Amino acid sequence: MEVELKLLLAPEDNDKLLHHPLLDTPARVQQLTARYFDTPDLHLLRHGAGLRVRKVDGEWIQTMKAGGSVQSGLHSRNEWEGPVDRPWPRLGKLRKMVGDDEHWLSMLDVPELKDRLEPLFVVDVQRHSWDVEIGGNRIEVVLDVGHIERKAHKVPVNEIELELKEGDPAGLYAFALQLLDDIPLRISNINKAQRGYMLVRETGNAPFRAQALALEVDAPLSDALPAVLGNCLEQIQRNEIAVIDGHDPETLHQMRVGVRRLRSALKLFDTVAPCPPALQEDINWLGAELGAARDWDVLVSSTLARVDASQMELQSLALQTAHAKRSEAAQALLSPRYTRLMLTMGSWMLQTAPLLNGSAMQFSRQSLQHLHKSLIKRANRMNDSDAASAHRTRIAAKRSRYALEFFHALYRSKGTHTYLKALAAVQEELGQHNDLAVADHLLQELAQQHPQSSGAIQFARGYLLAQQATQAADLNAIRNRLHALRLPHSRH
């Protein structure tokens, strides 16, 4: 199993790495050219594998990487590597290296795979590498500078790889944090093969939604914590590039949802693994940066659409602010604070999880019961004259829904689906009311910044306040539905 941390840096900062005091020996320098192979229908990619042949010091080396996971930039993958006598894969040799792993053997044994393979893209880099021993860990540090090429299209490569040769994976985060003190860095959650496949498929950065989390029924809590938190981090980080480089409001929304899920998960595990205050403060900062931009997106794309369409001046002012907030959110993601947050989060997870005792099932059952009781208590206190009471119920519904989504694999599907569907509906109904309240606050802010447009802004505020009064959620009906809800039964 290969374990490495991937980091991005700007080309103008390469010299800082090349002369960094942590790298106190001369670098080995190699020119590496690798061809990546797959079938026209991308058989290997669809099975989570990548196959390359690379020339190293005059020798052809065949490598297949497959499976594994990525959390906070830490890539853990199965790797099979060995010499071949040509710049083309030798599947017979690869099968021998895979050995008795039936899953990957079956992927390689599909009919006519040998004849269908073709080179799809080339990765050409100059590699500087060092061997570092630090904190009881042996780490290979690599700087790759070059490009990925597919036909006439090229994308640049300028990245650091920290590969753990011996020791504790948390040591990779510790080393990266030391580099971050001197060099602006960003975590990379996609590897060169994935970037090459993006060229092949001509795909952009689509919104990445939370993926279903698979947990074994008998999973220990020590496995559940990194699985749940890693699932949240994946949603955050897989939307990162699209938020920085793109304009799709949905990518920002999905990244913000990922942060909300992460905060909810940390609160869920607080009794057994309290999050360090400084780390929690940084997560709250990230949530605030994304939340400010998302609130303006909602105002522009949804809330103001309910107002008279002739209010073009107001739409234009709100859109300008939404773009400015999006830019601020992007800058936050490019900041050292964000990188430090993700590195620290990854390190804390690795060091905390092994200390946990007990089963995921027992923990989830107790947590869900507690959250359900809290939800009912909040629902009982809802009052039409107190908007905050409905908001608190919505938050409680969201926390219960996220918790069950995290542990859904441990519970019977029918009851789980019913429970999640009901909570999502409650969130939606109470959320519409909250959107209008947030919109009123944003419009007041806009009026202070643009007093010359106060007439149009006050008209919109009045219109939305009237809607809020006439389309209020039926709190009694919501309360009754929540009282009728029953937690799903476990699979045991």
N, C-alpha and C positions, 0 to 999 in steps of 0.2 A: 504493500500500500504506500503510494507516494503522498506525502503531506507537505504542502507548500503554501506560502502566503504570497499573493501577487499584489503589487503596488504600481501605480502610475506616477510619473513625474514629468515635468516639462523639460524639453531638450536643453534649455538654457541652464537647467540645474544639474545636468549630468556631471559636470566638472566637480560639483560639491560632493557627489558620491565618490567619484574616482579618487578624490583626495581626502576622504573622510578618515578621521583618526581611528575609527573602529576597523578600518580595512588597512592594516599596517604592513601588508605584504604586497609585492607586485602582482597585478592581475594576470591571469591567463587570458589570452585573446584568441578567439577563433571566429572564422567566417562560416556560418551554418546555413545551409539551404535545405529545406525540407519540402517534400511533396506530400500532400494529403490525398488519400484515395477513398472513394466510395462508389456506389452504384448510381446510375441515373436517377433512381427513385429514392436515393439516400437511405439505403437499408441500415448501414452502420449508425448513422445519426439517429434514426428512429429508435434504435435499441440502446442509445446512450453511449456509443463508442466512437472513438476516433483512431484512425490508422494512418501512419506516416512512414516514409522512408527518408532518412536524412544522411547526408554525407558528413562524416566527422573524421578529420585527420586522414583523409583518403580512403576511409572505409564506410561502406553503406550499413546503416543501422536501422532496423525495423522496430517500430514501437507501436503498441496498441494501448490506449488508456480507455478505461470504461467504468461506468457505475460511479459509486462514491457520492460525495456531497460537497456543498460549498456553504460556509457560514462565516460571515464577517471577513470575506476575502481569503479564508483558509480553505484550500482545495485539498480534498482527500479522495484519491482515485486509485483503482487497481491499475497496475502497470506491468506490461510484459514487453521486454526489450531484448534484442539480440542481433548479431551481425547477419547480413545476407550478401549474396554475391552479385547483386544487380540493383539498379535504382527502381525496383518494382517489388511489391510484397511477395513473400513466400508463405502462403497460407498453411502449408504442411508444417513448416517450422513453428509458425504461430500456434497451431493446434497443440503441438508438443509442449510449448511453453505454458499454455493455458492449463494443460494437465487434465485433471478430472473435474474441473468446474463445468458442470453440465449446462448451466445457463449460458455461458459465453461460448461453449462448444456448439450448442444448438444454433446460436446466431451465426457462427462461422460455417455451419454445415448445410446451409440452404443451397438448393440446386444452382449450379452454374455461377456461384459467387466469383470464382476465380476469373471467369471470362467476362463478367460484367463490370469488374472494377475498372475505374479510370481516374487519372489525376484531376482533381477539381480546382486546387489552388496551391500556391507556393508561398512559403514563409522564408524570407531571406533576412538574416540578422547578423550583425557583428556582436559577438558575445564577450563581455568581460566577466570573469568569475574569480571568486575568492573562497577559500575555506576558513571559516571563523570558529573558534572555540570560545564560548562565552556563557557564564552562568551554568556550567555543567552541561551545556548543549553544544553539539557540533552542527553548524549550519553552513550550507553552500549559498553564497550570495552571488546573484547573477544580474548583470545589466544587459538587456537586449535592446539594440537600436537597429531599426531597419524598416521593413514593410511586409505587408501581405498582399499578394497579387492574384487577381482572377481575370484572365484575358487582359483587357486594357485598363482594368480598374485596380487602383492601389489604395491601401489605407496604411498610415504610418504605425510603427511599433516603437514605443519608448517606455520600457517597463522594467521593474525590479522583480525578481523572483527570489524568495527566501525558502530554500528547501531544507527540511529537517532531516539530517543524516543520522543523528543519534540524540536522544534526550526527550524533553517534554515539549509538546506543541505550543504550550503557553509561552515558551521561550521565544518563539517566532514573533509573537505580539510584543514581548518586552524589547526585543531587538528593533522592531519596526518603530516603536515609540521613541527609542533613543535616536533613530535616524530622523524622526519627525521633528525633534528639537532643533534640527539644523537645516532640514530640507523639506519644502512643501510637497506633500505626498497625498495621493488618493488611493483608496482600496479598489482593487479590480475583482469583480465577481464573475467575469467571463474570461476564458483563456483564448489563446491564439486560434485554436481550432474553431471555437464558437464564432469568433469574429470572421474567420474565413468562410464559414457556412452562411453567415449573414450576407456576404458578398454573393455567394452562390444563389441563395434564395431571394436576394434583392429585397430583404425585409428591413424595415426601419425599426424604431423603438416603440413597439406597441405597448399599451397599458398592460401591466402585469398584476393580475388579481391573486388573492390568497389561494394557495393550493390546499387541497384536502390533506389532512395530516394523518398518516398511518402509524398507529401504535398497536403493539401486541397486547392482548388482553392481560397477560401476566407481566407486562413491562414494569421494571422498577422505576421509582420516582427519579432516580439518578439518570435514567435514559429520557424520561418525559420532559424534564426541564430544558435540556439543550435542544430537544426536538421541537418543543413549543416555541421557545424563544428564537431558535434558528428559523422556524417557519415565518415568524413575524419579520425578522431581519431580511429574509429573502424577498419578501414583498416590498420592503423599504428600498433595498439596494438594487433590485431589478428594475425599478422605476427611476433610479437616480439619473442616468444619462439622458433619458427622455425629458426629465424636468429641466435639466441644465441646458440641453441643446434644442428642445422642441417647444411647441406651443399648445399641445393637446391638453385641455383642462382635465381630462380623465386620468392622465398619468400623475398629475399633481394630486388628484383626489385619491388615487390608489396608494400613493406614497404616504399621504396623510392617514389613510385608513390603517396602513401598516404600522405607523407610529402609535396610533390609538390602540391597536391590538397589542403592541409591545407593552405599552403602559398598563393595559388591563392585565396582561399576563404577569407582569412584575408584581402588580398588586395581588394577584391570585396566589403567587408563590411567596408572598412577603413573610408569612409565618414560619416558613422553613428555610428561605434563602433571601433575607432582606437585601435589597439593592443598596449599594453604597450611596450616601447622600450626594456626593459630587457627580456620580454617574447619573443619578436620577435628575439632578439639576440640568445636566446637558440634554437629557432626553426631553425634559419639559421645554427647554430652549428650542430644540428642533421642532417639537410639536407646535410651539407658538409661531415660529417662522413659516411653517407650511400652512398652519391654520389661518394666518392673516391673509395669505395669498388665496387660499381656497374660499374663504368667505366672500372675497370680492369676485371671484369666478362665479359663485352661486348667484350673487346679486346681479351680475351682468347677464348670465346665460339663462337664468330661471326666474328670479323674483321680479326683476324689472319688466319681464315679458308680460306680466299681468297688468301693467300700467298702460295707459293710452299710448299707442304706438307713435304718436306724433311727437313724443318727448325725445327727439333725436339729440338735442343738446345734452340732456341728462345722460343718455346712453353713452355718448362720446366721452364725457367727463369720467363716468364710472369705468369705462373701458381703459382709459389712460391710467387710472389708478390701479386697475387689475394688472395691467402689463408691468407697472412699476413694482408691484408687490411680487409678481412672478420673478422678476429680475432679482429682487432682494432674496427670495427663497433660493434661487440658483446660486447666488453668491455665498449663501450660508452653506450649501452643499460643497462648494469649492474651498471652503475655509479649513485651516488646520484643526479648528475645534470639532468639526464634523468627523474628520478622519480620526482624531484622537478618541472621540466618542465610540466609533465603530471598533477600533482596535481594543480599547479598554473593555468594551462590552464583550468582545470575543474572548479576551483573556479571563474576565471574571466568570463567564459561563464555564470555560474549561476547568477552572480551579474550584468552582463551587459545586458542580454537579456530582463529582465522586463522593462528596461529603454527605449526601442525602441518603436517608434510609426510608424503608417502607415501599409500598406499591403505588403505582399510578392510579389503579382502580380505587383503592381506599381513599387516597387523597382527593381524587376527583369527585367521589360520591359525597364526601363531607363538604367539599367546597361548593358543589352544586346545591346541596341542601341549604347551606348557609346563604348563598346568593338568592335562592328562591324565596326564602323567608324575608330577606331584606327587600326584595322586589315587592312582595305582598304588603309589607309594612309601608313602603313608599307609596304604593297604589292607594292604600287606605287613607293616606294623608293628603291625597290630591284634592285641590279646591279650586273652583273656577275663579275665585278672587285672588289666587296666589299663583302667578305664572311659574314661579320658581319650583313649586311643588310638582308640576307636570314635568319640568325639566329634570328634576331629580329622579322621577320615575323612569324617564327615558334613559338616563344614564344607567340606572339599575338594570333595566331590560337589556341594554347593550352589553353590560358586564356579564350577565347570565348567558346571553347568546354567544359571546366570544368564548366563554369558558366551556360551554358544551361543544362548540365547534372544535376547540382544541382537543377534546377528549371523545369526540363522537364515535371513534372506532371501537370504544369500549362499551358502547350502549346499543341497544336494539334499534334498527334503522327506522322502523315505523314510528315509534314514540319520539325518537330524536327529530325526525322530519316535522312532525306535528308541533313539537315544542318550539323548534327554531322558526318555523313559519309564523307561528303566533307572535313570537317576540319581534320578528322583523316587521310585522304589520303594526305593532304597537309603536315601535321606533319610528316608522314612517309617518304615522298619524301625528304623534307628538312632535316629530321633527319639522313638519310643515309649519307648525306654530312657532317653533324656535327659529326657523329661517326668517320669518317675518320680523321677529324681535331683533335678530342680528342685523337685518336689513335696515331697520329704523335707526339703529346705532350708527351704521356705516353712512347713512344719508345725512345724519346730523354732522358727522365728521366731514363729509363732502361739502356741506353748507358753510362750515367754518373756513374751509380752504378756498371756496369759490362763492363769496357773498353775492357776486353779480348774477349768479344763477339761483338764488334762494327761492325765487318764485316757482320755478319748475321743480326744485327739490322738495319744497313744502307741499306742493300738489301731490307728488308721488308718495310722500310720507302719509298724508291724509288718506289717500286712496288705499294704501296697504294697511293702515290702521283700521279702516272701515272693513276691509276684508277679514282682518284678524278677528274683529268683533262678530262678524256674521258667519264665519266659517270655523268657529271654535270646535275643537275636538270634543266628542261626547265622552267625558271622563267617567261617567257611571258605566257606560257600555264597556269601556276599556277595562275598568276595575273588575267588572263581572267576568270578562273573558280571562283575565289573569287569575282570578279565584278558581276558575274551572280547569286551569292548566294542571297537569300532573307531570312530574319529572319522568323521563324514560327509564325503563328497566335495563340493568346491565346485562352483558352477554353471558355472564357466569350462570 
